[in-house]
């Protein structure tokens, strides 16, 4: 492992971001961790190799100042982990335009702001690795009441694929990470929003909401500490994957998606090809 690498992790105050930052600091990496408030980062470390940053990823000028501070302290950025974001429950009919746009702002446009500010430095270096944290919900969207959230994560997967193609000529890699359920605070109110105006007719969505609250929360199969190790392995790979599924539950759901897609392709092959001149 190359502990001379400088890592930037957004959303570092809790969940997978916190686990990753703590593990990186322990292993001697130089790390910048961001959150919306500095106070939420005080619990992490006062080690010389850690730079806590108050960063509003929706404010491009604020992101620019944060990236400049990292360059001033550490001289470079080798690995960016776009982890900041939140979950949004609610069917497509229930969620207002404001609720949907706010989720896209945090989960999509915030990451794009950070990428836009980090890429010039990586291009100068002719190296770097950007890991964009999506969700298994960015590969499989068949979860009633999670449509907007899944859409944000599908968007993350899409722009990561494009980024890999665009940045490859500069020696920069991009990976989209699809985590399954990890035992973090993601299902708690600070990380998961519910619809302001729920519609009771959507029984499947309400049942899945209740299942997450009563059965899944606290029983997630994923270990955040082992996820942190997996991120570090990815960040040190010579030829990292474009797509990485994280967790055995996510792996099973990814296999399900492949089977669904293959079935639809095969059963509709004639119709698919019937539209050519």
LUMLUM-715132 format. One record per residue (C-alpha): x, y, z; residue in three letters. Coordinates in steps of 0.25 Angstrom, whole numbers, plus 2048, in hexadecimal, padded with zeros to 3 digits. Example, Ala and Ser with C-alpha at 12.3 -4.5 7.8 and 13.67 -1.06 7.14 Angstrom:
<recs>
8317EE81Fala;8377FC81Dser;
</recs>
This chain:
<recs>
800800800unk;80580E7FCunk;803816809unk;809822802unk;7FC8247FAunk;7F382F7FEunk;7E482C800unk;7D88357FFunk;7CB82F805unk;7BE837805unk;7B3834810unk;7BE83081Aunk;7B6833827unk;7AE826827unk;7AC818820unk;7B5812816unk;7BC820814unk;7C0820823unk;7C4812823unk;7CD814817unk;7D482181Cunk;7D781A82Aunk;7DD80E823unk;7E581781Aunk;7EB820825unk;7EE81382Dunk;7F680E821unk;7FE81B81Funk;7F7820813unk;7F682F811unk;7E7832812unk;7DD83E810unk;7CF83B815unk;7C3844813unk;7B6847819unk;7AC85281Aunk;7B1856827unk;7BF85582Dunk;7B985283Bunk;7B5844835unk;7C3841831unk;7C984483Funk;7C7836844unk;7D0830839unk;7DF83483Bunk;7E884083Eunk;7F4838837unk;7FD84082Eunk;7F9837822unk;7EA83B823unk;7E484881Eunk;7D584A822unk;7CE853818unk;7C085981Aunk;7BB85880Bunk;7AD85B805unk;7AE8527F9unk;7A385A7F3unk;7AB8677F3unk;7B58667E8unk;7BD8717EDunk;7BE86B7FBunk;7C285E7F5unk;7CD8657EDunk;7D286B7FAunk;7D385E801unk;7DA8577F5unk;7E48637F6unk;7E6861805unk;7E9852802unk;7F48557F7unk;7FA860800unk;7FB85680Cunk;7FE849804unk;80384D7F6unk;7F98447EFunk;7ED83B7EFunk;7EF82D7EAunk;7E18267EEunk;7D482D7EFunk;7C88267F5unk;7BB82D7F2unk;7B38277FEunk;7AA833803unk;79B832801unk;78F82D807unk;783823805unk;775828801unk;76981F803unk;75C8227FBunk;75581D7EFunk;7568257E2unk;74882B7E4unk;74A82E7F2unk;7578367F2unk;7568457EEunk;75F84B7E3unk;7678527EFunk;7698447F6unk;76E83D7E9unk;7778497E5unk;77D84A7F3unk;78183B7F2unk;78783D7E4unk;78F8497E9unk;7958427F5unk;7978347EEunk;79B8387E0unk;79E8477DEunk;7A68487EBunk;7AF83D7E6unk;7B18437D8unk;7B58507DFunk;7C08497E7unk;7C48427DAunk;7C584F7D2unk;7CE8557DDunk;7D78487DFunk;7D98457D0unk;7E38507CCunk;7EC84C7D7unk;7EC83D7D3unk;7EE8417C4unk;7FA8497C8unk;7FF83C7D0unk;7FB8337C4unk;7F682A7CFunk;7EA8287D9unk;7DF81F7DCunk;7D08247DEunk;7C781B7E6unk;7B881F7E5unk;7B08187F0unk;7A28147EAunk;79A8097F0unk;7957FC7EBunk;7888047E8unk;79080A7DDunk;7917FD7D6unk;7837F77DAunk;7778017DCunk;76C7F77DFunk;76A7FC7EDunk;75C8037EFunk;75E8117F6unk;76C8127F2unk;76B8177E4unk;7718257E5unk;77C8207EEunk;77F8157E4unk;77F81F7D8unk;7898277DFunk;79281B7E0unk;7908167D2unk;7948247CEunk;7A18227D6unk;7A48157CFunk;7A181C7C1unk;7AA8287C4unk;7B581F7C9unk;7B58177BDunk;7B78237B5unk;7C28297BEunk;7CA81C7BCunk;7C981E7ADunk;7CD82D7AEunk;7D882C7B8unk;7DF81F7B4unk;7E88277AAunk;7EE82E7B6unk;7F18227BEunk;7E58247C7unk;7DB8197CBunk;7CD8197CFunk;7C580F7D7unk;7B680E7DBunk;7B48077E8unk;7A78007EAunk;7A67FD7F9unk;79B7F47FFunk;7957F680Dunk;7A07FA817unk;79E7FB826unk;7A080A827unk;79681582Aunk;79181681Cunk;783812820unk;78281C82Bunk;77B829829unk;787832827unk;78B82A81Bunk;77D825816unk;77282F813unk;76382A811unk;759831808unk;75283D80Eunk;745839808unk;74482A808unk;738823801unk;733818808unk;72E8107FCunk;73C80C7F9unk;73C800802unk;7487FA7FCunk;7518067FFunk;74C80780Dunk;74E7F9810unk;75D7FA80Bunk;75F807813unk;75A7FF81Funk;7637F381Cunk;76F7FD81Bunk;76B803828unk;7687F6830unk;7707EB82Aunk;77B7F0822unk;7817FB82Aunk;78B7F6834unk;78B7E882Dunk;7927ED820unk;79C7E281Bunk;7A77EB817unk;7B37EF821unk;7B77FE81Funk;7C67FA823unk;7C77F0819unk;7C17F980Funk;7CC803812unk;7D77F980Funk;7D07F6802unk;7D18057FEunk;7DF805802unk;7E27F97F9unk;7DB7FF7EDunk;7E280C7EFunk;7EF8057EEunk;7EC7FC7E2unk;7F57FE7D6unk;7E97FB7CDunk;7DC7FE7D5unk;7CE7F97D0unk;7C48037CAunk;7B97FC7D2unk;7BB7F67E0unk;7AF7F07E8unk;7B27F07F7unk;7AB7E6800unk;7A57D87FEunk;7977DD7FEunk;79B7E77F3unk;7A27DC7EBunk;7957D47EBunk;78D7DF7E7unk;7977E37DCunk;7967D47D7unk;7877D57D7unk;7877E27CEunk;7907DB7C4unk;7867D07C3unk;77B7D97C1unk;7827E17B7unk;7867D47AFunk;7787CF7B0unk;7727DC7AAunk;77D7DC79Funk;77B7CE79Bunk;76C7CD79Bunk;76B7DA793unk;7777D978Aunk;76E7D877Dunk;7667E5781unk;7737EC785unk;77A7EA777unk;76D7EC76Funk;76F7FB770unk;77B7FC767unk;77B801758unk;
</recs>
